[in-house]
Structure formats: structure tokens, C-alpha cells
Amino acid sequence: MAVTYTTRDDIAILTLDNPPVNGLRHSTREGMVEGIGRANEDGSIVVIGAGKAFSGGADITEFNTPKVT
């Protein structure tokens, strides 16, 4: 999965893990939506990027495809 969900105390941590630049492809966005839903129950939330980048932005290979939504 492109997003991992962990907790520390009452803080939810979503880690974007979509090498090499943590692009926001469809599965990453789905993972974020799911994680944010879970985080509402845990209290606070932190979103971080694995590796060297938080996020390089949208995955342009998905432009003008059904995965845009």
C-alpha cells in the first residue's frame, strides 16, 4: 500500500510511501482518505513522506483517466 498507518500515543501517523517521490497516485489518495477516516477516532494526525520527499505532486500518468477522481 502507498500509505501506512501507525499510531503513537493518541497521534495517528500517515506515511506516504510511493517511491521515488511519493507521487499522489490514485492508491495514495485512497490510502490518505482511509487513514484520515481512521485518524478521526485517534485524535491528532501527522502526515509524513517516506524517503527523501514529502510528495512530488500528482502522478501525471493518471491525468485524463478515471483514476483522477
PDB file of N, CA, C and O in Angstrom:
ATOM      1  N   MET A   1       0.845  -1.184   0.000  1.00  0.00           N
ATOM      2  CA  MET A   1       0.000   0.000   0.000  1.00  0.00           C
ATOM      3  C   MET A   1       0.886   1.242   0.000  1.00  0.00           C
ATOM      4  O   MET A   1       1.988   1.221   0.547  1.00  0.00           O
ATOM      5  N   ALA A   2       0.418   2.292  -0.596  1.00  0.00           N
ATOM      6  CA  ALA A   2       1.193   3.507  -0.729  1.00  0.00           C
ATOM      7  C   ALA A   2       1.149   4.399   0.510  1.00  0.00           C
ATOM      8  O   ALA A   2       1.894   5.375   0.603  1.00  0.00           O
ATOM      9  N   VAL A   3       0.279   4.064   1.459  1.00  0.00           N
ATOM     10  CA  VAL A   3       0.188   4.832   2.707  1.00  0.00           C
ATOM     11  C   VAL A   3       0.141   3.839   3.864  1.00  0.00           C
ATOM     12  O   VAL A   3      -0.664   2.908   3.865  1.00  0.00           O
ATOM     13  N   THR A   4       1.012   4.047   4.848  1.00  0.00           N
ATOM     14  CA  THR A   4       0.950   3.215   6.048  1.00  0.00           C
ATOM     15  C   THR A   4       0.378   4.037   7.193  1.00  0.00           C
ATOM     16  O   THR A   4       0.561   5.252   7.265  1.00  0.00           O
ATOM     17  N   TYR A   5      -0.312   3.347   8.078  1.00  0.00           N
ATOM     18  CA  TYR A   5      -0.977   3.983   9.206  1.00  0.00           C
ATOM     19  C   TYR A   5      -0.406   3.393  10.486  1.00  0.00           C
ATOM     20  O   TYR A   5      -0.471   2.184  10.712  1.00  0.00           O
ATOM     21  N   THR A   6       0.146   4.252  11.311  1.00  0.00           N
ATOM     22  CA  THR A   6       0.623   3.837  12.615  1.00  0.00           C
ATOM     23  C   THR A   6       0.134   4.847  13.645  1.00  0.00           C
ATOM     24  O   THR A   6      -0.323   5.934  13.292  1.00  0.00           O
ATOM     25  N   THR A   7       0.232   4.484  14.907  1.00  0.00           N
ATOM     26  CA  THR A   7      -0.122   5.427  15.968  1.00  0.00           C
ATOM     27  C   THR A   7       0.987   5.463  17.001  1.00  0.00           C
ATOM     28  O   THR A   7       1.716   4.492  17.203  1.00  0.00           O
ATOM     29  N   ARG A   8       1.088   6.589  17.634  1.00  0.00           N
ATOM     30  CA  ARG A   8       1.972   6.764  18.785  1.00  0.00           C
ATOM     31  C   ARG A   8       1.186   7.575  19.794  1.00  0.00           C
ATOM     32  O   ARG A   8       0.824   8.725  19.548  1.00  0.00           O
ATOM     33  N   ASP A   9       0.931   6.957  20.930  1.00  0.00           N
ATOM     34  CA  ASP A   9       0.042   7.544  21.939  1.00  0.00           C
ATOM     35  C   ASP A   9      -1.307   7.817  21.274  1.00  0.00           C
ATOM     36  O   ASP A   9      -1.927   6.887  20.759  1.00  0.00           O
ATOM     37  N   ASP A  10      -1.774   9.058  21.270  1.00  0.00           N
ATOM     38  CA  ASP A  10      -3.061   9.361  20.634  1.00  0.00           C
ATOM     39  C   ASP A  10      -2.872  10.107  19.310  1.00  0.00           C
ATOM     40  O   ASP A  10      -3.745  10.869  18.892  1.00  0.00           O
ATOM     41  N   ILE A  11      -1.742   9.887  18.660  1.00  0.00           N
ATOM     42  CA  ILE A  11      -1.443  10.562  17.390  1.00  0.00           C
ATOM     43  C   ILE A  11      -1.385   9.530  16.270  1.00  0.00           C
ATOM     44  O   ILE A  11      -0.641   8.552  16.349  1.00  0.00           O
ATOM     45  N   ALA A  12      -2.177   9.761  15.232  1.00  0.00           N
ATOM     46  CA  ALA A  12      -2.139   8.910  14.040  1.00  0.00           C
ATOM     47  C   ALA A  12      -1.063   9.441  13.104  1.00  0.00           C
ATOM     48  O   ALA A  12      -0.955  10.651  12.904  1.00  0.00           O
ATOM     49  N   ILE A  13      -0.265   8.540  12.530  1.00  0.00           N
ATOM     50  CA  ILE A  13       0.807   8.927  11.611  1.00  0.00           C
ATOM     51  C   ILE A  13       0.556   8.244  10.276  1.00  0.00           C
ATOM     52  O   ILE A  13       0.585   7.017  10.178  1.00  0.00           O
ATOM     53  N   LEU A  14       0.310   9.051   9.248  1.00  0.00           N
ATOM     54  CA  LEU A  14       0.157   8.541   7.886  1.00  0.00           C
ATOM     55  C   LEU A  14       1.476   8.782   7.170  1.00  0.00           C
ATOM     56  O   LEU A  14       1.952   9.915   7.106  1.00  0.00           O
ATOM     57  N   THR A  15       2.066   7.726   6.632  1.00  0.00           N
ATOM     58  CA  THR A  15       3.337   7.845   5.917  1.00  0.00           C
ATOM     59  C   THR A  15       3.114   7.539   4.443  1.00  0.00           C
ATOM     60  O   THR A  15       2.741   6.424   4.079  1.00  0.00           O
ATOM     61  N   LEU A  16       3.349   8.544   3.596  1.00  0.00           N
ATOM     62  CA  LEU A  16       3.259   8.348   2.150  1.00  0.00           C
ATOM     63  C   LEU A  16       4.493   7.567   1.722  1.00  0.00           C
ATOM     64  O   LEU A  16       5.616   7.981   2.008  1.00  0.00           O
ATOM     65  N   ASP A  17       4.298   6.445   1.042  1.00  0.00           N
ATOM     66  CA  ASP A  17       5.421   5.606   0.641  1.00  0.00           C
ATOM     67  C   ASP A  17       5.203   5.129  -0.794  1.00  0.00           C
ATOM     68  O   ASP A  17       4.796   3.994  -1.038  1.00  0.00           O
ATOM     69  N   ASN A  18       5.484   6.020  -1.721  1.00  0.00           N
ATOM     70  CA  ASN A  18       5.317   5.765  -3.141  1.00  0.00           C
ATOM     71  C   ASN A  18       6.575   6.252  -3.856  1.00  0.00           C
ATOM     72  O   ASN A  18       6.571   7.325  -4.460  1.00  0.00           O
ATOM     73  N   PRO A  19       7.666   5.459  -3.789  1.00  0.00           N
ATOM     74  CA  PRO A  19       8.946   5.876  -4.360  1.00  0.00           C
ATOM     75  C   PRO A  19       8.841   6.172  -5.856  1.00  0.00           C
ATOM     76  O   PRO A  19       7.988   5.586  -6.521  1.00  0.00           O
ATOM     77  N   PRO A  20       9.652   7.034  -6.398  1.00  0.00           N
ATOM     78  CA  PRO A  20      10.776   7.677  -5.723  1.00  0.00           C
ATOM     79  C   PRO A  20      10.434   9.027  -5.093  1.00  0.00           C
ATOM     80  O   PRO A  20      11.216   9.543  -4.295  1.00  0.00           O
ATOM     81  N   VAL A  21       9.269   9.614  -5.440  1.00  0.00           N
ATOM     82  CA  VAL A  21       8.974  10.955  -4.925  1.00  0.00           C
ATOM     83  C   VAL A  21       7.642  11.041  -4.189  1.00  0.00           C
ATOM     84  O   VAL A  21       7.118  12.134  -3.971  1.00  0.00           O
ATOM     85  N   ASN A  22       7.091   9.883  -3.805  1.00  0.00           N
ATOM     86  CA  ASN A  22       5.808   9.852  -3.104  1.00  0.00           C
ATOM     87  C   ASN A  22       4.706  10.564  -3.878  1.00  0.00           C
ATOM     88  O   ASN A  22       3.935  11.344  -3.320  1.00  0.00           O
ATOM     89  N   GLY A  23       4.649  10.278  -5.173  1.00  0.00           N
ATOM     90  CA  GLY A  23       3.617  10.874  -6.022  1.00  0.00           C
ATOM     91  C   GLY A  23       2.218  10.527  -5.535  1.00  0.00           C
ATOM     92  O   GLY A  23       1.985   9.445  -4.995  1.00  0.00           O
ATOM     93  N   LEU A  24       1.307  11.444  -5.729  1.00  0.00           N
ATOM     94  CA  LEU A  24      -0.064  11.276  -5.242  1.00  0.00           C
ATOM     95  C   LEU A  24      -0.922  10.533  -6.260  1.00  0.00           C
ATOM     96  O   LEU A  24      -1.891  11.077  -6.790  1.00  0.00           O
ATOM     97  N   ARG A  25      -0.547   9.275  -6.527  1.00  0.00           N
ATOM     98  CA  ARG A  25      -1.352   8.460  -7.445  1.00  0.00           C
ATOM     99  C   ARG A  25      -2.641   8.037  -6.746  1.00  0.00           C
ATOM    100  O   ARG A  25      -2.829   8.284  -5.555  1.00  0.00           O
ATOM    101  N   HIS A  26      -3.513   7.404  -7.501  1.00  0.00           N
ATOM    102  CA  HIS A  26      -4.840   7.036  -7.004  1.00  0.00           C
ATOM    103  C   HIS A  26      -4.772   6.226  -5.711  1.00  0.00           C
ATOM    104  O   HIS A  26      -5.493   6.527  -4.760  1.00  0.00           O
ATOM    105  N   SER A  27      -3.919   5.205  -5.661  1.00  0.00           N
ATOM    106  CA  SER A  27      -3.843   4.376  -4.448  1.00  0.00           C
ATOM    107  C   SER A  27      -3.341   5.169  -3.244  1.00  0.00           C
ATOM    108  O   SER A  27      -3.726   4.888  -2.109  1.00  0.00           O
ATOM    109  N   THR A  28      -2.487   6.153  -3.490  1.00  0.00           N
ATOM    110  CA  THR A  28      -2.004   7.000  -2.394  1.00  0.00           C
ATOM    111  C   THR A  28      -3.135   7.861  -1.858  1.00  0.00           C
ATOM    112  O   THR A  28      -3.305   7.997  -0.646  1.00  0.00           O
ATOM    113  N   ARG A  29      -3.900   8.437  -2.761  1.00  0.00           N
ATOM    114  CA  ARG A  29      -5.026   9.267  -2.330  1.00  0.00           C
ATOM    115  C   ARG A  29      -6.070   8.434  -1.593  1.00  0.00           C
ATOM    116  O   ARG A  29      -6.634   8.888  -0.597  1.00  0.00           O
ATOM    117  N   GLU A  30      -6.332   7.216  -2.075  1.00  0.00           N
ATOM    118  CA  GLU A  30      -7.267   6.334  -1.366  1.00  0.00           C
ATOM    119  C   GLU A  30      -6.760   6.009   0.032  1.00  0.00           C
ATOM    120  O   GLU A  30      -7.531   6.015   0.992  1.00  0.00           O
ATOM    121  N   GLY A  31      -5.466   5.727   0.148  1.00  0.00           N
ATOM    122  CA  GLY A  31      -4.883   5.436   1.450  1.00  0.00           C
ATOM    123  C   GLY A  31      -4.970   6.608   2.402  1.00  0.00           C
ATOM    124  O   GLY A  31      -5.174   6.430   3.603  1.00  0.00           O
ATOM    125  N   MET A  32      -4.814   7.814   1.864  1.00  0.00           N
ATOM    126  CA  MET A  32      -4.921   9.004   2.708  1.00  0.00           C
ATOM    127  C   MET A  32      -6.353   9.185   3.208  1.00  0.00           C
ATOM    128  O   MET A  32      -6.570   9.492   4.380  1.00  0.00           O
ATOM    129  N   VAL A  33      -7.327   8.996   2.320  1.00  0.00           N
ATOM    130  CA  VAL A  33      -8.733   9.136   2.728  1.00  0.00           C
ATOM    131  C   VAL A  33      -9.069   8.117   3.812  1.00  0.00           C
ATOM    132  O   VAL A  33      -9.696   8.458   4.815  1.00  0.00           O
ATOM    133  N   GLU A  34      -8.654   6.869   3.614  1.00  0.00           N
ATOM    134  CA  GLU A  34      -8.900   5.825   4.611  1.00  0.00           C
ATOM    135  C   GLU A  34      -8.205   6.154   5.933  1.00  0.00           C
ATOM    136  O   GLU A  34      -8.802   6.027   7.002  1.00  0.00           O
ATOM    137  N   GLY A  35      -6.956   6.573   5.856  1.00  0.00           N
ATOM    138  CA  GLY A  35      -6.196   6.895   7.060  1.00  0.00           C
ATOM    139  C   GLY A  35      -6.760   8.081   7.818  1.00  0.00           C
ATOM    140  O   GLY A  35      -6.797   8.075   9.049  1.00  0.00           O
ATOM    141  N   ILE A  36      -7.195   9.091   7.096  1.00  0.00           N
ATOM    142  CA  ILE A  36      -7.787  10.261   7.760  1.00  0.00           C
ATOM    143  C   ILE A  36      -9.080   9.870   8.452  1.00  0.00           C
ATOM    144  O   ILE A  36      -9.382  10.370   9.536  1.00  0.00           O
ATOM    145  N   GLY A  37      -9.849   8.976   7.831  1.00  0.00           N
ATOM    146  CA  GLY A  37     -11.070   8.477   8.476  1.00  0.00           C
ATOM    147  C   GLY A  37     -10.758   7.760   9.779  1.00  0.00           C
ATOM    148  O   GLY A  37     -11.431   7.974  10.787  1.00  0.00           O
ATOM    149  N   ARG A  38      -9.743   6.913   9.760  1.00  0.00           N
ATOM    150  CA  ARG A  38      -9.328   6.224  10.988  1.00  0.00           C
ATOM    151  C   ARG A  38      -8.781   7.206  12.011  1.00  0.00           C
ATOM    152  O   ARG A  38      -9.034   7.065  13.208  1.00  0.00           O
ATOM    153  N   ALA A  39      -8.037   8.191  11.549  1.00  0.00           N
ATOM    154  CA  ALA A  39      -7.393   9.146  12.453  1.00  0.00           C
ATOM    155  C   ALA A  39      -8.409   9.982  13.215  1.00  0.00           C
ATOM    156  O   ALA A  39      -8.122  10.445  14.319  1.00  0.00           O
ATOM    157  N   ASN A  40      -9.582  10.180  12.647  1.00  0.00           N
ATOM    158  CA  ASN A  40     -10.620  10.927  13.355  1.00  0.00           C
ATOM    159  C   ASN A  40     -10.945  10.276  14.694  1.00  0.00           C
ATOM    160  O   ASN A  40     -11.368  10.953  15.631  1.00  0.00           O
ATOM    161  N   GLU A  41     -10.750   8.970  14.783  1.00  0.00           N
ATOM    162  CA  GLU A  41     -11.008   8.259  16.032  1.00  0.00           C
ATOM    163  C   GLU A  41      -9.825   8.327  16.997  1.00  0.00           C
ATOM    164  O   GLU A  41     -10.008   8.180  18.205  1.00  0.00           O
ATOM    165  N   ASP A  42      -8.619   8.548  16.480  1.00  0.00           N
ATOM    166  CA  ASP A  42      -7.416   8.525  17.314  1.00  0.00           C
ATOM    167  C   ASP A  42      -7.014   9.890  17.857  1.00  0.00           C
ATOM    168  O   ASP A  42      -6.149   9.966  18.730  1.00  0.00           O
ATOM    169  N   GLY A  43      -7.608  10.952  17.375  1.00  0.00           N
ATOM    170  CA  GLY A  43      -7.260  12.283  17.863  1.00  0.00           C
ATOM    171  C   GLY A  43      -6.493  13.077  16.830  1.00  0.00           C
ATOM    172  O   GLY A  43      -7.056  13.469  15.807  1.00  0.00           O
ATOM    173  N   SER A  44      -5.231  13.319  17.075  1.00  0.00           N
ATOM    174  CA  SER A  44      -4.402  14.133  16.186  1.00  0.00           C
ATOM    175  C   SER A  44      -3.852  13.298  15.037  1.00  0.00           C
ATOM    176  O   SER A  44      -3.832  12.069  15.097  1.00  0.00           O
ATOM    177  N   ILE A  45      -3.407  13.986  13.993  1.00  0.00           N
ATOM    178  CA  ILE A  45      -2.863  13.306  12.824  1.00  0.00           C
ATOM    179  C   ILE A  45      -1.627  14.041  12.314  1.00  0.00           C
ATOM    180  O   ILE A  45      -1.558  15.270  12.334  1.00  0.00           O
ATOM    181  N   VAL A  46      -0.650  13.253  11.856  1.00  0.00           N
ATOM    182  CA  VAL A  46       0.549  13.780  11.225  1.00  0.00           C
ATOM    183  C   VAL A  46       0.701  13.040   9.902  1.00  0.00           C
ATOM    184  O   VAL A  46       0.567  11.817   9.854  1.00  0.00           O
ATOM    185  N   VAL A  47       0.980  13.775   8.829  1.00  0.00           N
ATOM    186  CA  VAL A  47       1.227  13.153   7.530  1.00  0.00           C
ATOM    187  C   VAL A  47       2.682  13.419   7.172  1.00  0.00           C
ATOM    188  O   VAL A  47       3.127  14.567   7.159  1.00  0.00           O
ATOM    189  N   ILE A  48       3.434  12.331   6.876  1.00  0.00           N
ATOM    190  CA  ILE A  48       4.849  12.463   6.536  1.00  0.00           C
ATOM    191  C   ILE A  48       5.133  11.681   5.260  1.00  0.00           C
ATOM    192  O   ILE A  48       4.337  10.839   4.843  1.00  0.00           O
ATOM    193  N   GLY A  49       6.262  11.966   4.653  1.00  0.00           N
ATOM    194  CA  GLY A  49       6.693  11.237   3.473  1.00  0.00           C
ATOM    195  C   GLY A  49       7.873  10.343   3.805  1.00  0.00           C
ATOM    196  O   GLY A  49       8.792  10.754   4.514  1.00  0.00           O
ATOM    197  N   ALA A  50       7.848   9.111   3.289  1.00  0.00           N
ATOM    198  CA  ALA A  50       8.981   8.205   3.450  1.00  0.00           C
ATOM    199  C   ALA A  50      10.086   8.630   2.485  1.00  0.00           C
ATOM    200  O   ALA A  50       9.821   9.267   1.466  1.00  0.00           O
ATOM    201  N   GLY A  51      11.308   8.278   2.811  1.00  0.00           N
ATOM    202  CA  GLY A  51      12.424   8.583   1.921  1.00  0.00           C
ATOM    203  C   GLY A  51      12.817  10.040   1.957  1.00  0.00           C
ATOM    204  O   GLY A  51      12.853  10.661   3.020  1.00  0.00           O
ATOM    205  N   LYS A  52      13.111  10.585   0.787  1.00  0.00           N
ATOM    206  CA  LYS A  52      13.680  11.931   0.699  1.00  0.00           C
ATOM    207  C   LYS A  52      12.673  13.048   0.473  1.00  0.00           C
ATOM    208  O   LYS A  52      13.039  14.221   0.549  1.00  0.00           O
ATOM    209  N   ALA A  53      11.409  12.716   0.196  1.00  0.00           N
ATOM    210  CA  ALA A  53      10.448  13.770  -0.159  1.00  0.00           C
ATOM    211  C   ALA A  53       9.122  13.564   0.548  1.00  0.00           C
ATOM    212  O   ALA A  53       8.715  12.435   0.822  1.00  0.00           O
ATOM    213  N   PHE A  54       8.456  14.671   0.838  1.00  0.00           N
ATOM    214  CA  PHE A  54       7.090  14.572   1.348  1.00  0.00           C
ATOM    215  C   PHE A  54       6.199  14.069   0.221  1.00  0.00           C
ATOM    216  O   PHE A  54       5.606  12.996   0.334  1.00  0.00           O
ATOM    217  N   SER A  55       6.099  14.826  -0.857  1.00  0.00           N
ATOM    218  CA  SER A  55       5.376  14.406  -2.054  1.00  0.00           C
ATOM    219  C   SER A  55       5.827  15.267  -3.216  1.00  0.00           C
ATOM    220  O   SER A  55       5.963  16.485  -3.097  1.00  0.00           O
ATOM    221  N   GLY A  56       6.054  14.612  -4.336  1.00  0.00           N
ATOM    222  CA  GLY A  56       6.438  15.320  -5.556  1.00  0.00           C
ATOM    223  C   GLY A  56       5.237  15.851  -6.325  1.00  0.00           C
ATOM    224  O   GLY A  56       5.412  16.509  -7.350  1.00  0.00           O
ATOM    225  N   GLY A  57       4.018  15.581  -5.854  1.00  0.00           N
ATOM    226  CA  GLY A  57       2.815  16.077  -6.509  1.00  0.00           C
ATOM    227  C   GLY A  57       2.019  14.960  -7.163  1.00  0.00           C
ATOM    228  O   GLY A  57       2.223  13.781  -6.876  1.00  0.00           O
ATOM    229  N   ALA A  58       1.113  15.349  -8.041  1.00  0.00           N
ATOM    230  CA  ALA A  58       0.218  14.397  -8.701  1.00  0.00           C
ATOM    231  C   ALA A  58       0.983  13.497  -9.658  1.00  0.00           C
ATOM    232  O   ALA A  58       2.036  13.870 -10.175  1.00  0.00           O
ATOM    233  N   ASP A  59       0.442  12.311  -9.887  1.00  0.00           N
ATOM    234  CA  ASP A  59       1.007  11.369 -10.850  1.00  0.00           C
ATOM    235  C   ASP A  59       0.422  11.710 -12.220  1.00  0.00           C
ATOM    236  O   ASP A  59      -0.741  11.410 -12.490  1.00  0.00           O
ATOM    237  N   ILE A  60       1.212  12.326 -13.074  1.00  0.00           N
ATOM    238  CA  ILE A  60       0.693  12.820 -14.354  1.00  0.00           C
ATOM    239  C   ILE A  60       0.236  11.715 -15.288  1.00  0.00           C
ATOM    240  O   ILE A  60      -0.493  11.985 -16.242  1.00  0.00           O
ATOM    241  N   THR A  61       0.645  10.475 -15.039  1.00  0.00           N
ATOM    242  CA  THR A  61       0.183   9.383 -15.897  1.00  0.00           C
ATOM    243  C   THR A  61      -1.299   9.106 -15.688  1.00  0.00           C
ATOM    244  O   THR A  61      -1.910   8.402 -16.491  1.00  0.00           O
ATOM    245  N   GLU A  62      -1.884   9.640 -14.634  1.00  0.00           N
ATOM    246  CA  GLU A  62      -3.301   9.438 -14.368  1.00  0.00           C
ATOM    247  C   GLU A  62      -4.168  10.576 -14.875  1.00  0.00           C
ATOM    248  O   GLU A  62      -5.393  10.484 -14.801  1.00  0.00           O
ATOM    249  N   PHE A  63      -3.575  11.646 -15.388  1.00  0.00           N
ATOM    250  CA  PHE A  63      -4.359  12.750 -15.918  1.00  0.00           C
ATOM    251  C   PHE A  63      -5.268  12.238 -17.038  1.00  0.00           C
ATOM    252  O   PHE A  63      -4.859  11.398 -17.840  1.00  0.00           O
ATOM    253  N   ASN A  64      -6.493  12.744 -17.088  1.00  0.00           N
ATOM    254  CA  ASN A  64      -7.488  12.412 -18.115  1.00  0.00           C
ATOM    255  C   ASN A  64      -7.826  10.914 -18.127  1.00  0.00           C
ATOM    256  O   ASN A  64      -8.089  10.339 -19.184  1.00  0.00           O
ATOM    257  N   THR A  65      -7.815  10.294 -16.947  1.00  0.00           N
ATOM    258  CA  THR A  65      -8.231   8.891 -16.803  1.00  0.00           C
ATOM    259  C   THR A  65      -9.258   8.809 -15.682  1.00  0.00           C
ATOM    260  O   THR A  65      -9.418   9.764 -14.922  1.00  0.00           O
ATOM    261  N   PRO A  66      -9.955   7.684 -15.568  1.00  0.00           N
ATOM    262  CA  PRO A  66     -10.932   7.543 -14.483  1.00  0.00           C
ATOM    263  C   PRO A  66     -10.301   7.622 -13.081  1.00  0.00           C
ATOM    264  O   PRO A  66     -11.012   7.864 -12.105  1.00  0.00           O
ATOM    265  N   LYS A  67      -8.997   7.424 -12.969  1.00  0.00           N
ATOM    266  CA  LYS A  67      -8.325   7.466 -11.664  1.00  0.00           C
ATOM    267  C   LYS A  67      -8.183   8.883 -11.111  1.00  0.00           C
ATOM    268  O   LYS A  67      -7.751   9.055  -9.971  1.00  0.00           O
ATOM    269  N   VAL A  68      -8.535   9.890 -11.889  1.00  0.00           N
ATOM    270  CA  VAL A  68      -8.410  11.277 -11.440  1.00  0.00           C
ATOM    271  C   VAL A  68      -9.326  11.539 -10.253  1.00  0.00           C
ATOM    272  O   VAL A  68      -8.982  12.341  -9.384  1.00  0.00           O
ATOM    273  N   THR A  69     -10.469  10.893 -10.193  1.00  0.00           N
ATOM    274  CA  THR A  69     -11.424  11.161  -9.112  1.00  0.00           C
ATOM    275  C   THR A  69     -11.128  10.347  -7.882  1.00  0.00           C
ATOM    276  O   THR A  69     -11.839  10.457  -6.883  1.00  0.00           O
TER     277      THR A  69
END
